[in-house]
Amino acid sequence: MEEGQYDYYAQSAMDSNTKIRDLEEKQRVLKDRLLLIGQNLIEAKEKSAQDLLEIKKELEIIKQNMGRLMSFLEMVSGEFSKFARKDDLEILAKQAKMFKPLDLIRKGGK
């Protein structure tokens, strides 16, 4: 009977060792996965930070371009006010037709 007990204990010890090795292997796999996830997280954070920096640079360029565009539009709108409008020119043309300075000179010279 001792031999049967010995076999039982030996088998039990081997099963325990197998379970321990399986658990250690699972723990090692989980550790590797966790390290990989951590590495991917760090890489994603670095890429996000780099993308954010590029976006900030592009935004600054857009702001500068908008500033130049606004100053150009202000300058152009200031220049437009110096030009005569079509309505103003039509009124002046009608007044010139009514006055007809050349006819007065011709009539006055006769």
Jmol script that loads the backbone (N, CA, C; Angstrom):
load data "model"
ATOM      1  N   MET A   1       0.800  -1.176   0.000  1.00  0.00           N
ATOM      2  CA  MET A   1       0.000   0.000   0.000  1.00  0.00           C
ATOM      3  C   MET A   1       0.856   1.258   0.000  1.00  0.00           C
ATOM      4  N   GLU A   2       1.988   1.137   0.549  1.00  0.00           N
ATOM      5  CA  GLU A   2       2.881   2.284   0.549  1.00  0.00           C
ATOM      6  C   GLU A   2       3.295   2.655  -0.862  1.00  0.00           C
ATOM      7  N   GLU A   3       3.448   1.668  -1.686  1.00  0.00           N
ATOM      8  CA  GLU A   3       3.828   1.956  -3.063  1.00  0.00           C
ATOM      9  C   GLU A   3       2.700   2.691  -3.785  1.00  0.00           C
ATOM     10  N   GLY A   4       1.473   2.349  -3.506  1.00  0.00           N
ATOM     11  CA  GLY A   4       0.315   3.026  -4.096  1.00  0.00           C
ATOM     12  C   GLY A   4       0.227   4.458  -3.604  1.00  0.00           C
ATOM     13  N   GLN A   5       0.510   4.627  -2.306  1.00  0.00           N
ATOM     14  CA  GLN A   5       0.500   5.983  -1.764  1.00  0.00           C
ATOM     15  C   GLN A   5       1.631   6.801  -2.367  1.00  0.00           C
ATOM     16  N   TYR A   6       2.773   6.140  -2.545  1.00  0.00           N
ATOM     17  CA  TYR A   6       3.915   6.838  -3.127  1.00  0.00           C
ATOM     18  C   TYR A   6       3.585   7.282  -4.549  1.00  0.00           C
ATOM     19  N   ASP A   7       2.972   6.402  -5.317  1.00  0.00           N
ATOM     20  CA  ASP A   7       2.577   6.757  -6.682  1.00  0.00           C
ATOM     21  C   ASP A   7       1.559   7.902  -6.668  1.00  0.00           C
ATOM     22  N   TYR A   8       0.641   7.846  -5.715  1.00  0.00           N
ATOM     23  CA  TYR A   8      -0.367   8.902  -5.615  1.00  0.00           C
ATOM     24  C   TYR A   8       0.296  10.239  -5.309  1.00  0.00           C
ATOM     25  N   TYR A   9       1.221  10.233  -4.330  1.00  0.00           N
ATOM     26  CA  TYR A   9       1.908  11.467  -3.964  1.00  0.00           C
ATOM     27  C   TYR A   9       2.815  11.949  -5.092  1.00  0.00           C
ATOM     28  N   ALA A  10       3.466  11.034  -5.759  1.00  0.00           N
ATOM     29  CA  ALA A  10       4.335  11.401  -6.879  1.00  0.00           C
ATOM     30  C   ALA A  10       3.498  12.004  -8.007  1.00  0.00           C
ATOM     31  N   GLN A  11       2.373  11.357  -8.285  1.00  0.00           N
ATOM     32  CA  GLN A  11       1.482  11.871  -9.335  1.00  0.00           C
ATOM     33  C   GLN A  11       0.932  13.229  -8.937  1.00  0.00           C
ATOM     34  N   SER A  12       0.569  13.376  -7.677  1.00  0.00           N
ATOM     35  CA  SER A  12       0.045  14.639  -7.171  1.00  0.00           C
ATOM     36  C   SER A  12       1.108  15.722  -7.248  1.00  0.00           C
ATOM     37  N   ALA A  13       2.344  15.386  -6.912  1.00  0.00           N
ATOM     38  CA  ALA A  13       3.440  16.350  -6.978  1.00  0.00           C
ATOM     39  C   ALA A  13       3.700  16.747  -8.426  1.00  0.00           C
ATOM     40  N   MET A  14       3.645  15.785  -9.325  1.00  0.00           N
ATOM     41  CA  MET A  14       3.860  16.094 -10.738  1.00  0.00           C
ATOM     42  C   MET A  14       2.738  16.977 -11.273  1.00  0.00           C
ATOM     43  N   ASP A  15       1.503  16.691 -10.855  1.00  0.00           N
ATOM     44  CA  ASP A  15       0.381  17.529 -11.270  1.00  0.00           C
ATOM     45  C   ASP A  15       0.549  18.948 -10.732  1.00  0.00           C
ATOM     46  N   SER A  16       0.983  19.054  -9.483  1.00  0.00           N
ATOM     47  CA  SER A  16       1.213  20.367  -8.883  1.00  0.00           C
ATOM     48  C   SER A  16       2.318  21.105  -9.630  1.00  0.00           C
ATOM     49  N   ASN A  17       3.406  20.402  -9.948  1.00  0.00           N
ATOM     50  CA  ASN A  17       4.501  21.031 -10.694  1.00  0.00           C
ATOM     51  C   ASN A  17       4.038  21.482 -12.080  1.00  0.00           C
ATOM     52  N   THR A  18       3.232  20.661 -12.713  1.00  0.00           N
ATOM     53  CA  THR A  18       2.703  21.020 -14.034  1.00  0.00           C
ATOM     54  C   THR A  18       1.815  22.252 -13.924  1.00  0.00           C
ATOM     55  N   LYS A  19       0.968  22.285 -12.909  1.00  0.00           N
ATOM     56  CA  LYS A  19       0.095  23.441 -12.712  1.00  0.00           C
ATOM     57  C   LYS A  19       0.913  24.693 -12.432  1.00  0.00           C
ATOM     58  N   ILE A  20       1.963  24.545 -11.625  1.00  0.00           N
ATOM     59  CA  ILE A  20       2.825  25.690 -11.311  1.00  0.00           C
ATOM     60  C   ILE A  20       3.504  26.185 -12.583  1.00  0.00           C
ATOM     61  N   ARG A  21       4.031  25.261 -13.401  1.00  0.00           N
ATOM     62  CA  ARG A  21       4.672  25.662 -14.655  1.00  0.00           C
ATOM     63  C   ARG A  21       3.671  26.339 -15.592  1.00  0.00           C
ATOM     64  N   ASP A  22       2.462  25.809 -15.652  1.00  0.00           N
ATOM     65  CA  ASP A  22       1.435  26.430 -16.491  1.00  0.00           C
ATOM     66  C   ASP A  22       1.116  27.842 -16.008  1.00  0.00           C
ATOM     67  N   LEU A  23       0.992  27.983 -14.683  1.00  0.00           N
ATOM     68  CA  LEU A  23       0.718  29.310 -14.124  1.00  0.00           C
ATOM     69  C   LEU A  23       1.878  30.268 -14.375  1.00  0.00           C
ATOM     70  N   GLU A  24       3.108  29.770 -14.228  1.00  0.00           N
ATOM     71  CA  GLU A  24       4.275  30.610 -14.492  1.00  0.00           C
ATOM     72  C   GLU A  24       4.317  31.032 -15.959  1.00  0.00           C
ATOM     73  N   GLU A  25       3.967  30.113 -16.855  1.00  0.00           N
ATOM     74  CA  GLU A  25       3.939  30.431 -18.294  1.00  0.00           C
ATOM     75  C   GLU A  25       2.860  31.471 -18.593  1.00  0.00           C
ATOM     76  N   LYS A  26       1.691  31.299 -17.993  1.00  0.00           N
ATOM     77  CA  LYS A  26       0.617  32.279 -18.176  1.00  0.00           C
ATOM     78  C   LYS A  26       1.034  33.644 -17.642  1.00  0.00           C
ATOM     79  N   GLN A  27       1.705  33.633 -16.482  1.00  0.00           N
ATOM     80  CA  GLN A  27       2.172  34.885 -15.889  1.00  0.00           C
ATOM     81  C   GLN A  27       3.203  35.551 -16.804  1.00  0.00           C
ATOM     82  N   ARG A  28       4.102  34.760 -17.388  1.00  0.00           N
ATOM     83  CA  ARG A  28       5.115  35.302 -18.289  1.00  0.00           C
ATOM     84  C   ARG A  28       4.461  35.894 -19.543  1.00  0.00           C
ATOM     85  N   VAL A  29       3.474  35.187 -20.090  1.00  0.00           N
ATOM     86  CA  VAL A  29       2.766  35.683 -21.274  1.00  0.00           C
ATOM     87  C   VAL A  29       2.035  36.982 -20.946  1.00  0.00           C
ATOM     88  N   LEU A  30       1.370  37.017 -19.794  1.00  0.00           N
ATOM     89  CA  LEU A  30       0.666  38.237 -19.385  1.00  0.00           C
ATOM     90  C   LEU A  30       1.636  39.392 -19.181  1.00  0.00           C
ATOM     91  N   LYS A  31       2.791  39.092 -18.593  1.00  0.00           N
ATOM     92  CA  LYS A  31       3.810  40.124 -18.387  1.00  0.00           C
ATOM     93  C   LYS A  31       4.287  40.665 -19.732  1.00  0.00           C
ATOM     94  N   ASP A  32       4.547  39.776 -20.693  1.00  0.00           N
ATOM     95  CA  ASP A  32       4.976  40.211 -22.023  1.00  0.00           C
ATOM     96  C   ASP A  32       3.906  41.062 -22.700  1.00  0.00           C
ATOM     97  N   ARG A  33       2.657  40.639 -22.572  1.00  0.00           N
ATOM     98  CA  ARG A  33       1.557  41.418 -23.156  1.00  0.00           C
ATOM     99  C   ARG A  33       1.453  42.793 -22.514  1.00  0.00           C
ATOM    100  N   LEU A  34       1.592  42.828 -21.202  1.00  0.00           N
ATOM    101  CA  LEU A  34       1.518  44.096 -20.485  1.00  0.00           C
ATOM    102  C   LEU A  34       2.647  45.024 -20.905  1.00  0.00           C
ATOM    103  N   LEU A  35       3.851  44.484 -21.059  1.00  0.00           N
ATOM    104  CA  LEU A  35       4.976  45.300 -21.514  1.00  0.00           C
ATOM    105  C   LEU A  35       4.731  45.825 -22.927  1.00  0.00           C
ATOM    106  N   LEU A  36       4.176  44.983 -23.784  1.00  0.00           N
ATOM    107  CA  LEU A  36       3.878  45.393 -25.153  1.00  0.00           C
ATOM    108  C   LEU A  36       2.809  46.484 -25.176  1.00  0.00           C
ATOM    109  N   ILE A  37       1.793  46.320 -24.353  1.00  0.00           N
ATOM    110  CA  ILE A  37       0.740  47.341 -24.262  1.00  0.00           C
ATOM    111  C   ILE A  37       1.325  48.654 -23.760  1.00  0.00           C
ATOM    112  N   GLY A  38       2.178  48.580 -22.749  1.00  0.00           N
ATOM    113  CA  GLY A  38       2.824  49.784 -22.228  1.00  0.00           C
ATOM    114  C   GLY A  38       3.679  50.467 -23.283  1.00  0.00           C
ATOM    115  N   GLN A  39       4.420  49.677 -24.044  1.00  0.00           N
ATOM    116  CA  GLN A  39       5.262  50.230 -25.103  1.00  0.00           C
ATOM    117  C   GLN A  39       4.399  50.893 -26.180  1.00  0.00           C
ATOM    118  N   ASN A  40       3.315  50.234 -26.558  1.00  0.00           N
ATOM    119  CA  ASN A  40       2.412  50.817 -27.553  1.00  0.00           C
ATOM    120  C   ASN A  40       1.783  52.106 -27.044  1.00  0.00           C
ATOM    121  N   LEU A  41       1.458  52.137 -25.760  1.00  0.00           N
ATOM    122  CA  LEU A  41       0.876  53.335 -25.164  1.00  0.00           C
ATOM    123  C   LEU A  41       1.866  54.490 -25.208  1.00  0.00           C
ATOM    124  N   ILE A  42       3.114  54.208 -24.887  1.00  0.00           N
ATOM    125  CA  ILE A  42       4.148  55.249 -24.916  1.00  0.00           C
ATOM    126  C   ILE A  42       4.335  55.765 -26.343  1.00  0.00           C
ATOM    127  N   GLU A  43       4.384  54.848 -27.315  1.00  0.00           N
ATOM    128  CA  GLU A  43       4.539  55.254 -28.712  1.00  0.00           C
ATOM    129  C   GLU A  43       3.352  56.092 -29.181  1.00  0.00           C
ATOM    130  N   ALA A  44       2.154  55.696 -28.775  1.00  0.00           N
ATOM    131  CA  ALA A  44       0.956  56.450 -29.157  1.00  0.00           C
ATOM    132  C   ALA A  44       0.980  57.842 -28.540  1.00  0.00           C
ATOM    133  N   LYS A  45       1.441  57.935 -27.299  1.00  0.00           N
ATOM    134  CA  LYS A  45       1.518  59.236 -26.634  1.00  0.00           C
ATOM    135  C   LYS A  45       2.529  60.129 -27.335  1.00  0.00           C
ATOM    136  N   GLU A  46       3.684  59.577 -27.691  1.00  0.00           N
ATOM    137  CA  GLU A  46       4.706  60.360 -28.380  1.00  0.00           C
ATOM    138  C   GLU A  46       4.205  60.826 -29.743  1.00  0.00           C
ATOM    139  N   LYS A  47       3.512  59.951 -30.462  1.00  0.00           N
ATOM    140  CA  LYS A  47       2.976  60.325 -31.774  1.00  0.00           C
ATOM    141  C   LYS A  47       1.908  61.404 -31.622  1.00  0.00           C
ATOM    142  N   SER A  48       1.067  61.270 -30.612  1.00  0.00           N
ATOM    143  CA  SER A  48       0.030  62.274 -30.375  1.00  0.00           C
ATOM    144  C   SER A  48       0.653  63.624 -30.041  1.00  0.00           C
ATOM    145  N   ALA A  49       1.696  63.603 -29.224  1.00  0.00           N
ATOM    146  CA  ALA A  49       2.373  64.849 -28.869  1.00  0.00           C
ATOM    147  C   ALA A  49       3.004  65.485 -30.107  1.00  0.00           C
ATOM    148  N   GLN A  50       3.606  64.672 -30.960  1.00  0.00           N
ATOM    149  CA  GLN A  50       4.214  65.190 -32.183  1.00  0.00           C
ATOM    150  C   GLN A  50       3.141  65.747 -33.124  1.00  0.00           C
ATOM    151  N   ASP A  51       2.035  65.036 -33.263  1.00  0.00           N
ATOM    152  CA  ASP A  51       0.937  65.516 -34.104  1.00  0.00           C
ATOM    153  C   ASP A  51       0.372  66.823 -33.565  1.00  0.00           C
ATOM    154  N   LEU A  52       0.242  66.920 -32.256  1.00  0.00           N
ATOM    155  CA  LEU A  52      -0.266  68.138 -31.640  1.00  0.00           C
ATOM    156  C   LEU A  52       0.671  69.308 -31.907  1.00  0.00           C
ATOM    157  N   LEU A  53       1.968  69.069 -31.829  1.00  0.00           N
ATOM    158  CA  LEU A  53       2.950  70.113 -32.103  1.00  0.00           C
ATOM    159  C   LEU A  53       2.839  70.585 -33.551  1.00  0.00           C
ATOM    160  N   GLU A  54       2.680  69.655 -34.482  1.00  0.00           N
ATOM    161  CA  GLU A  54       2.520  70.020 -35.889  1.00  0.00           C
ATOM    162  C   GLU A  54       1.240  70.819 -36.104  1.00  0.00           C
ATOM    163  N   ILE A  55       0.167  70.419 -35.438  1.00  0.00           N
ATOM    164  CA  ILE A  55      -1.100  71.140 -35.559  1.00  0.00           C
ATOM    165  C   ILE A  55      -0.957  72.558 -35.018  1.00  0.00           C
ATOM    166  N   LYS A  56      -0.243  72.708 -33.913  1.00  0.00           N
ATOM    167  CA  LYS A  56      -0.025  74.045 -33.354  1.00  0.00           C
ATOM    168  C   LYS A  56       0.769  74.913 -34.320  1.00  0.00           C
ATOM    169  N   LYS A  57       1.790  74.337 -34.957  1.00  0.00           N
ATOM    170  CA  LYS A  57       2.578  75.099 -35.932  1.00  0.00           C
ATOM    171  C   LYS A  57       1.710  75.523 -37.112  1.00  0.00           C
ATOM    172  N   GLU A  58       0.910  74.591 -37.617  1.00  0.00           N
ATOM    173  CA  GLU A  58       0.029  74.908 -38.739  1.00  0.00           C
ATOM    174  C   GLU A  58      -1.000  75.962 -38.348  1.00  0.00           C
ATOM    175  N   LEU A  59      -1.502  75.888 -37.135  1.00  0.00           N
ATOM    176  CA  LEU A  59      -2.466  76.876 -36.654  1.00  0.00           C
ATOM    177  C   LEU A  59      -1.824  78.253 -36.582  1.00  0.00           C
ATOM    178  N   GLU A  60      -0.584  78.318 -36.148  1.00  0.00           N
ATOM    179  CA  GLU A  60       0.127  79.596 -36.080  1.00  0.00           C
ATOM    180  C   GLU A  60       0.309  80.174 -37.481  1.00  0.00           C
ATOM    181  N   ILE A  61       0.639  79.318 -38.443  1.00  0.00           N
ATOM    182  CA  ILE A  61       0.780  79.775 -39.830  1.00  0.00           C
ATOM    183  C   ILE A  61      -0.559  80.290 -40.352  1.00  0.00           C
ATOM    184  N   ILE A  62      -1.634  79.575 -40.036  1.00  0.00           N
ATOM    185  CA  ILE A  62      -2.968  80.007 -40.466  1.00  0.00           C
ATOM    186  C   ILE A  62      -3.321  81.353 -39.842  1.00  0.00           C
ATOM    187  N   LYS A  63      -2.983  81.538 -38.568  1.00  0.00           N
ATOM    188  CA  LYS A  63      -3.251  82.820 -37.907  1.00  0.00           C
ATOM    189  C   LYS A  63      -2.489  83.948 -38.591  1.00  0.00           C
ATOM    190  N   GLN A  64      -1.227  83.707 -38.933  1.00  0.00           N
ATOM    191  CA  GLN A  64      -0.435  84.731 -39.614  1.00  0.00           C
ATOM    192  C   GLN A  64      -1.038  85.056 -40.976  1.00  0.00           C
ATOM    193  N   ASN A  65      -1.430  84.027 -41.707  1.00  0.00           N
ATOM    194  CA  ASN A  65      -2.046  84.249 -43.017  1.00  0.00           C
ATOM    195  C   ASN A  65      -3.354  85.021 -42.889  1.00  0.00           C
ATOM    196  N   MET A  66      -4.141  84.695 -41.874  1.00  0.00           N
ATOM    197  CA  MET A  66      -5.402  85.411 -41.651  1.00  0.00           C
ATOM    198  C   MET A  66      -5.138  86.873 -41.322  1.00  0.00           C
ATOM    199  N   GLY A  67      -4.107  87.130 -40.527  1.00  0.00           N
ATOM    200  CA  GLY A  67      -3.751  88.508 -40.197  1.00  0.00           C
ATOM    201  C   GLY A  67      -3.362  89.290 -41.442  1.00  0.00           C
ATOM    202  N   ARG A  68      -2.546  88.667 -42.295  1.00  0.00           N
ATOM    203  CA  ARG A  68      -2.152  89.337 -43.541  1.00  0.00           C
ATOM    204  C   ARG A  68      -3.359  89.552 -44.446  1.00  0.00           C
ATOM    205  N   LEU A  69      -4.232  88.573 -44.505  1.00  0.00           N
ATOM    206  CA  LEU A  69      -5.434  88.693 -45.327  1.00  0.00           C
ATOM    207  C   LEU A  69      -6.334  89.815 -44.812  1.00  0.00           C
ATOM    208  N   MET A  70      -6.487  89.892 -43.500  1.00  0.00           N
ATOM    209  CA  MET A  70      -7.320  90.952 -42.917  1.00  0.00           C
ATOM    210  C   MET A  70      -6.735  92.329 -43.216  1.00  0.00           C
ATOM    211  N   SER A  71      -5.416  92.477 -43.068  1.00  0.00           N
ATOM    212  CA  SER A  71      -4.812  93.784 -43.351  1.00  0.00           C
ATOM    213  C   SER A  71      -4.942  94.121 -44.835  1.00  0.00           C
ATOM    214  N   PHE A  72      -4.810  93.121 -45.702  1.00  0.00           N
ATOM    215  CA  PHE A  72      -4.991  93.360 -47.137  1.00  0.00           C
ATOM    216  C   PHE A  72      -6.420  93.806 -47.431  1.00  0.00           C
ATOM    217  N   LEU A  73      -7.399  93.118 -46.828  1.00  0.00           N
ATOM    218  CA  LEU A  73      -8.798  93.487 -47.054  1.00  0.00           C
ATOM    219  C   LEU A  73      -9.105  94.885 -46.528  1.00  0.00           C
ATOM    220  N   GLU A  74      -8.523  95.245 -45.399  1.00  0.00           N
ATOM    221  CA  GLU A  74      -8.724  96.597 -44.873  1.00  0.00           C
ATOM    222  C   GLU A  74      -8.134  97.632 -45.818  1.00  0.00           C
ATOM    223  N   MET A  75      -6.953  97.347 -46.360  1.00  0.00           N
ATOM    224  CA  MET A  75      -6.313  98.269 -47.291  1.00  0.00           C
ATOM    225  C   MET A  75      -7.150  98.398 -48.565  1.00  0.00           C
ATOM    226  N   VAL A  76      -7.622  97.267 -49.086  1.00  0.00           N
ATOM    227  CA  VAL A  76      -8.418  97.292 -50.312  1.00  0.00           C
ATOM    228  C   VAL A  76      -9.738  98.017 -50.083  1.00  0.00           C
ATOM    229  N   SER A  77     -10.380  97.767 -48.960  1.00  0.00           N
ATOM    230  CA  SER A  77     -11.653  98.452 -48.697  1.00  0.00           C
ATOM    231  C   SER A  77     -11.430  99.949 -48.532  1.00  0.00           C
ATOM    232  N   GLY A  78     -10.295 100.335 -47.980  1.00  0.00           N
ATOM    233  CA  GLY A  78      -9.970 101.759 -47.886  1.00  0.00           C
ATOM    234  C   GLY A  78      -9.744 102.370 -49.257  1.00  0.00           C
ATOM    235  N   GLU A  79      -9.142 101.630 -50.157  1.00  0.00           N
ATOM    236  CA  GLU A  79      -8.902 102.115 -51.512  1.00  0.00           C
ATOM    237  C   GLU A  79     -10.203 102.190 -52.309  1.00  0.00           C
ATOM    238  N   PHE A  80     -11.114 101.263 -52.087  1.00  0.00           N
ATOM    239  CA  PHE A  80     -12.378 101.275 -52.822  1.00  0.00           C
ATOM    240  C   PHE A  80     -13.186 102.529 -52.512  1.00  0.00           C
ATOM    241  N   SER A  81     -13.092 103.012 -51.307  1.00  0.00           N
ATOM    242  CA  SER A  81     -13.859 104.205 -50.960  1.00  0.00           C
ATOM    243  C   SER A  81     -13.340 105.427 -51.716  1.00  0.00           C
ATOM    244  N   LYS A  82     -12.122 105.365 -52.222  1.00  0.00           N
ATOM    245  CA  LYS A  82     -11.556 106.486 -52.976  1.00  0.00           C
ATOM    246  C   LYS A  82     -12.047 106.498 -54.424  1.00  0.00           C
ATOM    247  N   PHE A  83     -12.509 105.382 -54.932  1.00  0.00           N
ATOM    248  CA  PHE A  83     -12.989 105.309 -56.309  1.00  0.00           C
ATOM    249  C   PHE A  83     -14.431 105.795 -56.384  1.00  0.00           C
ATOM    250  N   ALA A  84     -14.775 106.352 -57.546  1.00  0.00           N
ATOM    251  CA  ALA A  84     -16.148 106.802 -57.756  1.00  0.00           C
ATOM    252  C   ALA A  84     -17.028 105.587 -58.035  1.00  0.00           C
ATOM    253  N   ARG A  85     -18.215 105.632 -57.496  1.00  0.00           N
ATOM    254  CA  ARG A  85     -19.150 104.543 -57.750  1.00  0.00           C
ATOM    255  C   ARG A  85     -19.827 104.769 -59.093  1.00  0.00           C
ATOM    256  N   LYS A  86     -20.410 103.735 -59.638  1.00  0.00           N
ATOM    257  CA  LYS A  86     -21.069 103.806 -60.937  1.00  0.00           C
ATOM    258  C   LYS A  86     -22.215 104.815 -60.904  1.00  0.00           C
ATOM    259  N   ASP A  87     -22.957 104.822 -59.796  1.00  0.00           N
ATOM    260  CA  ASP A  87     -24.072 105.769 -59.667  1.00  0.00           C
ATOM    261  C   ASP A  87     -23.568 107.204 -59.706  1.00  0.00           C
ATOM    262  N   ASP A  88     -22.454 107.442 -59.015  1.00  0.00           N
ATOM    263  CA  ASP A  88     -21.882 108.794 -59.003  1.00  0.00           C
ATOM    264  C   ASP A  88     -21.463 109.213 -60.407  1.00  0.00           C
ATOM    265  N   LEU A  89     -20.863 108.296 -61.147  1.00  0.00           N
ATOM    266  CA  LEU A  89     -20.432 108.611 -62.508  1.00  0.00           C
ATOM    267  C   LEU A  89     -21.623 108.887 -63.418  1.00  0.00           C
ATOM    268  N   GLU A  90     -22.702 108.147 -63.249  1.00  0.00           N
ATOM    269  CA  GLU A  90     -23.898 108.376 -64.063  1.00  0.00           C
ATOM    270  C   GLU A  90     -24.496 109.747 -63.776  1.00  0.00           C
ATOM    271  N   ILE A  91     -24.521 110.138 -62.521  1.00  0.00           N
ATOM    272  CA  ILE A  91     -25.046 111.459 -62.153  1.00  0.00           C
ATOM    273  C   ILE A  91     -24.187 112.551 -62.772  1.00  0.00           C
ATOM    274  N   LEU A  92     -22.865 112.403 -62.695  1.00  0.00           N
ATOM    275  CA  LEU A  92     -21.972 113.398 -63.289  1.00  0.00           C
ATOM    276  C   LEU A  92     -22.148 113.459 -64.806  1.00  0.00           C
ATOM    277  N   ALA A  93     -22.355 112.314 -65.442  1.00  0.00           N
ATOM    278  CA  ALA A  93     -22.562 112.299 -66.896  1.00  0.00           C
ATOM    279  C   ALA A  93     -23.852 113.027 -67.257  1.00  0.00           C
ATOM    280  N   LYS A  94     -24.915 112.816 -66.491  1.00  0.00           N
ATOM    281  CA  LYS A  94     -26.184 113.501 -66.753  1.00  0.00           C
ATOM    282  C   LYS A  94     -26.028 115.007 -66.568  1.00  0.00           C
ATOM    283  N   GLN A  95     -25.311 115.406 -65.530  1.00  0.00           N
ATOM    284  CA  GLN A  95     -25.097 116.834 -65.292  1.00  0.00           C
ATOM    285  C   GLN A  95     -24.282 117.448 -66.423  1.00  0.00           C
ATOM    286  N   ALA A  96     -23.303 116.719 -66.913  1.00  0.00           N
ATOM    287  CA  ALA A  96     -22.486 117.238 -68.014  1.00  0.00           C
ATOM    288  C   ALA A  96     -23.323 117.378 -69.277  1.00  0.00           C
ATOM    289  N   LYS A  97     -24.227 116.434 -69.528  1.00  0.00           N
ATOM    290  CA  LYS A  97     -25.092 116.520 -70.701  1.00  0.00           C
ATOM    291  C   LYS A  97     -26.029 117.715 -70.594  1.00  0.00           C
ATOM    292  N   MET A  98     -26.522 117.978 -69.389  1.00  0.00           N
ATOM    293  CA  MET A  98     -27.435 119.104 -69.209  1.00  0.00           C
ATOM    294  C   MET A  98     -26.691 120.423 -69.394  1.00  0.00           C
ATOM    295  N   PHE A  99     -25.504 120.500 -68.958  1.00  0.00           N
ATOM    296  CA  PHE A  99     -24.748 121.748 -69.000  1.00  0.00           C
ATOM    297  C   PHE A  99     -24.164 121.978 -70.391  1.00  0.00           C
ATOM    298  N   LYS A 100     -23.652 120.970 -71.029  1.00  0.00           N
ATOM    299  CA  LYS A 100     -23.054 120.993 -72.351  1.00  0.00           C
ATOM    300  C   LYS A 100     -22.126 122.196 -72.514  1.00  0.00           C
ATOM    301  N   PRO A 101     -20.964 122.173 -71.892  1.00  0.00           N
ATOM    302  CA  PRO A 101     -20.066 123.322 -71.953  1.00  0.00           C
ATOM    303  C   PRO A 101     -19.567 123.619 -73.371  1.00  0.00           C
ATOM    304  N   LEU A 102     -19.456 122.655 -74.211  1.00  0.00           N
ATOM    305  CA  LEU A 102     -18.984 122.921 -75.573  1.00  0.00           C
ATOM    306  C   LEU A 102     -20.016 123.722 -76.363  1.00  0.00           C
ATOM    307  N   ASP A 103     -21.291 123.445 -76.133  1.00  0.00           N
ATOM    308  CA  ASP A 103     -22.335 124.196 -76.826  1.00  0.00           C
ATOM    309  C   ASP A 103     -22.320 125.651 -76.393  1.00  0.00           C
ATOM    310  N   LEU A 104     -22.070 125.907 -75.119  1.00  0.00           N
ATOM    311  CA  LEU A 104     -22.013 127.289 -74.642  1.00  0.00           C
ATOM    312  C   LEU A 104     -20.853 128.033 -75.280  1.00  0.00           C
ATOM    313  N   ILE A 105     -19.735 127.342 -75.437  1.00  0.00           N
ATOM    314  CA  ILE A 105     -18.571 127.996 -76.039  1.00  0.00           C
ATOM    315  C   ILE A 105     -18.856 128.293 -77.509  1.00  0.00           C
ATOM    316  N   ARG A 106     -19.475 127.375 -78.211  1.00  0.00           N
ATOM    317  CA  ARG A 106     -19.786 127.576 -79.623  1.00  0.00           C
ATOM    318  C   ARG A 106     -20.793 128.714 -79.815  1.00  0.00           C
ATOM    319  N   LYS A 107     -21.803 128.738 -78.964  1.00  0.00           N
ATOM    320  CA  LYS A 107     -22.831 129.776 -79.072  1.00  0.00           C
ATOM    321  C   LYS A 107     -22.265 131.136 -78.682  1.00  0.00           C
ATOM    322  N   GLY A 108     -21.395 131.117 -77.675  1.00  0.00           N
ATOM    323  CA  GLY A 108     -20.816 132.370 -77.211  1.00  0.00           C
ATOM    324  C   GLY A 108     -19.854 132.953 -78.229  1.00  0.00           C
ATOM    325  N   GLY A 109     -19.223 132.123 -79.019  1.00  0.00           N
ATOM    326  CA  GLY A 109     -18.241 132.572 -79.990  1.00  0.00           C
ATOM    327  C   GLY A 109     -18.887 133.097 -81.259  1.00  0.00           C
ATOM    328  N   LYS A 110     -20.116 132.854 -81.548  1.00  0.00           N
ATOM    329  CA  LYS A 110     -20.780 133.274 -82.781  1.00  0.00           C
ATOM    330  C   LYS A 110     -21.227 134.653 -82.740  1.00  0.00           C
TER     331      LYS A 110
END
end "model"
wireframe off; spacefill off
backbone 0.3
color backbone group
